[in-house]
Protein backbone atom coordinates (compact mmCIF):
# COMPACT_ATOMS: atom_id res chain seq x y z
CA UNK A 1 0.00 0.00 0.00
CA UNK A 2 2.74 2.48 0.90
CA UNK A 3 4.70 1.38 -2.15
CA UNK A 4 1.73 2.14 -4.43
CA UNK A 5 1.21 5.52 -2.79
CA UNK A 6 4.87 6.41 -3.26
CA UNK A 7 4.79 5.42 -6.94
CA UNK A 8 1.69 7.56 -7.51
CA UNK A 9 3.34 10.48 -5.70
CA UNK A 10 6.45 10.22 -7.89
CA UNK A 11 4.28 10.09 -11.01
CA UNK A 12 2.44 13.21 -9.84
CA UNK A 13 5.77 14.98 -9.30
CA UNK A 14 6.80 14.12 -12.86
CA UNK A 15 3.43 15.31 -14.21
CA UNK A 16 3.68 18.56 -12.25
CA UNK A 17 7.20 19.20 -13.56
CA UNK A 18 6.09 18.39 -17.10
CA UNK A 19 3.04 20.66 -16.91
CA UNK A 20 4.64 23.65 -15.19
CA UNK A 21 8.27 23.37 -16.29
CA UNK A 22 9.29 23.59 -12.61
CA UNK A 23 11.79 20.73 -12.25
CA UNK A 24 12.75 21.69 -8.70
CA UNK A 25 10.00 19.48 -7.29
CA UNK A 26 11.74 16.41 -8.69
CA UNK A 27 15.10 17.40 -7.20
CA UNK A 28 13.38 18.05 -3.87
CA UNK A 29 11.66 14.66 -3.95
CA UNK A 30 14.34 12.26 -5.21
CA UNK A 31 18.00 12.82 -4.27
CA UNK A 32 20.13 14.10 -7.15
CA UNK A 33 22.13 17.11 -8.24
CA UNK A 34 23.30 18.60 -11.51
CA UNK A 35 26.97 18.39 -12.38
CA UNK A 36 29.06 18.61 -15.52
CA UNK A 37 29.32 21.65 -17.82
CA UNK A 38 25.79 22.95 -17.02
CA UNK A 39 26.64 23.04 -13.33
CA UNK A 40 30.01 24.67 -13.96
CA UNK A 41 28.46 27.45 -16.03
CA UNK A 42 25.65 28.07 -13.52
CA UNK A 43 27.96 28.18 -10.49
CA UNK A 44 30.83 30.07 -12.15
CA UNK A 45 28.99 32.64 -14.23
CA UNK A 46 31.22 35.33 -15.70
CA UNK A 47 29.71 38.55 -17.09
CA UNK A 48 29.64 38.58 -20.87
CA UNK A 49 29.54 34.79 -21.23
CA UNK A 50 26.58 33.73 -23.35
CA UNK A 51 23.82 32.15 -21.31
CA UNK A 52 22.32 28.93 -22.58
CA UNK A 53 22.10 25.22 -21.96
CA UNK A 54 25.20 23.03 -21.83
CA UNK A 55 25.67 19.28 -21.49
CA UNK A 56 24.22 18.12 -18.18
CA UNK A 57 25.00 15.27 -15.85
CA UNK A 58 22.37 14.35 -13.28
CA UNK A 59 24.21 12.67 -10.43
CA UNK A 60 22.17 10.45 -8.17
CA UNK A 61 22.59 7.36 -6.03
CA UNK A 62 22.24 3.89 -7.49
CA UNK A 63 18.71 3.11 -6.21
CA UNK A 64 17.37 6.20 -8.03
CA UNK A 65 19.01 5.78 -11.45
CA UNK A 66 15.97 4.16 -13.11
CA UNK A 67 13.70 6.88 -11.76
CA UNK A 68 15.91 9.62 -13.21
CA UNK A 69 16.08 7.78 -16.53
CA UNK A 70 12.28 7.86 -16.61
CA UNK A 71 12.34 11.59 -15.79
CA UNK A 72 14.59 12.28 -18.77
CA UNK A 73 12.19 10.37 -21.04
CA UNK A 74 8.88 11.64 -19.63
CA UNK A 75 9.39 15.24 -18.47
CA UNK A 76 9.33 17.65 -21.38
CA UNK A 77 12.04 19.95 -19.99
CA UNK A 78 14.54 17.09 -20.07
CA UNK A 79 13.27 15.25 -23.15
CA UNK A 80 13.44 18.46 -25.24
CA UNK A 81 16.69 19.68 -23.68
CA UNK A 82 18.90 20.75 -26.60
CA UNK A 83 22.12 19.29 -25.20
CA UNK A 84 23.17 15.86 -23.96
CA UNK A 85 21.94 14.63 -20.55
CA UNK A 86 23.62 11.75 -18.73
CA UNK A 87 22.84 9.97 -15.49
CA UNK A 88 25.83 9.25 -13.25
CA UNK A 89 26.32 7.71 -9.85
CA UNK A 90 26.84 10.42 -7.25
CA UNK A 91 30.20 10.67 -5.56
CA UNK A 92 30.53 10.84 -1.81
CA UNK A 93 32.66 14.01 -1.93
CA UNK A 94 30.83 16.93 -3.42
CA UNK A 95 29.66 20.41 -2.49
CA UNK A 96 26.12 21.39 -3.36
CA UNK A 97 24.92 24.91 -4.00
CA UNK A 98 21.25 25.65 -4.61
CA UNK A 99 20.39 28.09 -7.41
CA UNK A 100 16.70 28.74 -8.14
CA UNK A 101 15.73 25.70 -6.02
CA UNK A 102 17.93 23.35 -8.11
CA UNK A 103 21.02 21.64 -6.59
CA UNK A 104 24.31 22.08 -8.46
CA UNK A 105 27.70 20.53 -7.76
CA UNK A 106 29.89 23.49 -6.83
CA UNK A 107 33.09 21.64 -7.76
CA UNK A 108 32.05 20.68 -11.33
CA UNK A 109 34.54 20.97 -14.13
CA UNK A 110 34.02 21.35 -17.86
HELIX and SHEET records of a PDB file:
HELIX    1   1 UNK A    2  UNK A   20  1                                  19    
HELIX    2   2 UNK A   24  UNK A   29  1                                   6    
HELIX    3   3 UNK A   37  UNK A   43  1                                   7    
HELIX    4   4 UNK A   62  UNK A   64  5                                   3    
HELIX    5   5 UNK A   65  UNK A   74  1                                  10    
HELIX    6   6 UNK A   76  UNK A   79  1                                   4    
SHEET    1   A 3 UNK A  32  UNK A  35  0                                        
SHEET    2   A 3 UNK A  56  UNK A  60 -1                                        
SHEET    3   A 3 UNK A  85  UNK A  89  1                                        
SHEET    1   B 2 UNK A  96  UNK A  99  0                                        
SHEET    2   B 2 UNK A 102  UNK A 105 -1                                        
END                                                                             
